[in-house]
Amino acid sequence: MKTMGAGAFKAKCLSIIDDVHANGGELIITKRGKPMAKLVPIAQEKKETIFGALRGLATIEGDIVSPIVEPWEWDEDIFPHGAPEREEFERNRKKSAAKAAIRKPLRAAK
C-alpha cells in the first residue's frame, strides 16, 4: 500500500485517481506524517437488467396457450348441444385422449 503526502496528492490528484482506478491499488494520504484518508477504487457493479428479474418466482402449470374453457362454454347460442361443430370437437378430443393413453405406457416401457 502506497502512502503520499497531502501536498503531493493535491498537485497530482487527477493522475493519481486514474492510476488507482486502472491498477486497483490503494493509496493512503498523510498530513504531517499522520494517515488522514485512504483512496481505493470503487468496485465495478453489474448493470442491472429487467430481463430475468422475476426468474423463479412463478411456475407454469398446464397448457398456457389453449383456452381454459371449451368453445361452446363461451356462447351457447353459437355451439348448442347437437351442433355438428361441437360433436366433431368432442370426437377429436376423445380420439386424442385415447392416443395419449396408448402412448403413455409405451413411453414408460422405454
N, C-alpha and C positions, 0 to 999 in steps of 0.2 A: 504494500500500500504506500503510495507516494504522499509526501507532505509538501506544502508550499506556503509561503508567507502571503498574507493578505495583500500586500502591496504588489508583489509579483503576479498574483492571481488577477488583481484589478487591471493590470497592464495588458494581460493576455487572456482575459476571461473567455472571449468568444472562441478562440482556437482551442483552449483547454476543454471547454464544454463539448466541442465537436470531437476532440480526441477521446474523451471519456465515453461519449456515446458510441463512437466507432469501435473502440477497443474493449469496451466493457469493464474498464478498470475503475478503481475508486481513488479519490483524492481527498486528503484531509487538509483543510485550510487553517492556518495558525495565525494568531495575532499576538505578537511579542512572545512567541515560543509556546503559547498555550493553544491546544486544539479548540477551534471555535465552530467549525462547520465541516460537514462531510458531503462531498459531491459524488453521487452514484448515478449510473444510468437507469432510466425507467425501463422496466421490463416491457417488452412488446406484447400487447394484449391481442388476443384473437379477435378478429372482426366478427361481430355477432350477425347472424343471418336469420331470417324468418323461416327459411326452409328447414324443416325437420325440428322446429321448436316444440311441437306437440307430439313428437315421436314417442310411442309407448304409452300415451295417455288414453287411447281409445282402441277398441278391438272391433273387428268386423265379424259379425255372426250371420251366416247365411248368405243368400244372394242379394247383393246391393243394387243389382240392375233391374231385376224383374219387379213388376208391381206387387204390392203386398196383397191386394185383393184381386179376385178374378174379374174379367171384363164385365160379366153380367151383374156383378155387385155394384158397379159404377152407376148403371142405369138399367133398371128392369124393363123399361119401355123398349130399349134397343135390343136387348138379349133376353126375351121372355123364355119361360120354360117351353121346351119343344121347338125352339128356333134351330134351324139347321147349323148355324154357326156355333151355337152353344154345344150342340150334340157332337159336332166334329171336334171341337176343342176338348171335350171330355174324353172322347175316344182316343185322341192323340195323347192326352195326359196319362190315360190308363196304359197305353202301349209303352210309353217311355218309362213309366214306373215298373212295368213288367220287365223291360230290358235292363233297367238298373238293378232289379232284384236278381236277375240272372248273372249280371256282370260282377256283383259283389262277391259271391262265393268263388268265382274264377280268380279274382284279384287276390283273395285271401289264400288261395292254394299256391300261388306263385311264390 
